[in-house]
Amino acid sequence: MTIIVAVPDSIEGARALSAAATEAQQLGTDLVVCNLGLRPLDTASVDTDVKLTVVDRKGKDDRDPVDAVLDEITHRGAIRLVIGVRRRTPVGKAILGSVSQRLLLRSPVPVLAVKVDE
């Protein structure tokens, strides 16, 4: 069993990582962190009892972040995906694509969406 967490370089990503670590600890499973940012990820806040694997992107020319996360779900046989979400305006939803929204719609496993307080 594996839990995948998509972690962009944002407050949503930090909250998702924290929630995913808690979920992995409760289920007694490992955690795979898909680092969607382009700089190294600080995983110091993750509980040391959780087996943690970080999958980094290789740069701006790397594949689409959604495809990267979906590939990890399939490759690792994940049982759950954890993402961070924030409120978006209707115009923002119509004009801009959202990685979180696309993951919610395309994930083959249940998704735990962690909302960031406003």
N, C-alpha and C positions, 0 to 999 in steps of 0.2 A: 504494500500500500504506500502511496506517495501523495502528498499534497503539493500542488504547484501554486506559487504566488507570483503575480505580475507586479513588479516594483518599478514604477517610473520615478524620475528624480523630482519628487514633490511630496507634500504633506500626505497626500492620498496614498502614496507608495509606502511611506513610513508606517502609517496606520494599518495598511494591509499586511505588511511584514509582521507587525506585532500580533495582529489577530491570527495570522497563519501559523505563527510559532505556538501560540496558545492552542489552536486547533490540532496541530501536529502532536503536541505534548499530551493532550486529552485523549487522542486516538492511538497514541503510541506508535506513530509512524514517522517516516523521514519527511524532510521539507526541501523542495527544489525551488530556488529563488531565480526567477527570470529577471535579470537586471536590465530594464528597458532604458535606463539612462546611459550616458556615454562616458561616465567616470566611475571609478571603483566604488563599490557599495560598502557602507559601514554596517557590518552585521553584529557589532558588539552588543546590541540590545537583545539579541536572540538568546533564549534559554540554552545553556550548554548541554542539556540532556537531549536535545533534538539533533539528530544527524542532519547536517545542513550541506547542500550543494548549491553553489552559485554558478549560473550560466550567464556569462557576459555577452553583450553585443560586441561586434568587431569594429564598429564605427558607423558613421552616417550612411554608408553605402550597404550596410548589412540589410538583410531581408526585412520585410514588413514586421513590426513588433507583434501584431496579432498572429501572423503565420508562425513566428518563432515560438510563441506561447502554445499555440495549438499543436505544433510539432512536438514540443516537450511533453504535453499531455499524452499524446499517442505513444511516443517513444518510451516513456516511463510507466505507462499504465496507471496514470494518476486516477485517484478516486474523487478529487475535489479541486476546484480552482478558487483562489481568493484574490479579489481585486478591491481597490479603493475607488470610491465614486464621490462625486460632488454634484451639487445642484447646477443645472445649466438652463439657460433661458430657451424658450421655443425657437427663437431665431438662431441661437448658437447651435442647437441640435440640427436645424435644417441646413445650416451653412457648413459647419465643421464636422468632420467625422470624429468620433470618439473611440479611442482604443477600448475603454471600458465597455462602452455600448456594443461595440462589435464583438468583444469577447462574451458578453452576456448572451448575445444572439447566436453565436456560432459554437460555443463550448459544448463538447459531447458529454461532459460530466457536470454535476451540480456546481453552482457558483455561489460562493459566500461573498456578498457585496458589502463592504464596510464603508459606511457613510461618515464623512468628516464633518464635525460640528462646524457650524457657520459662525 
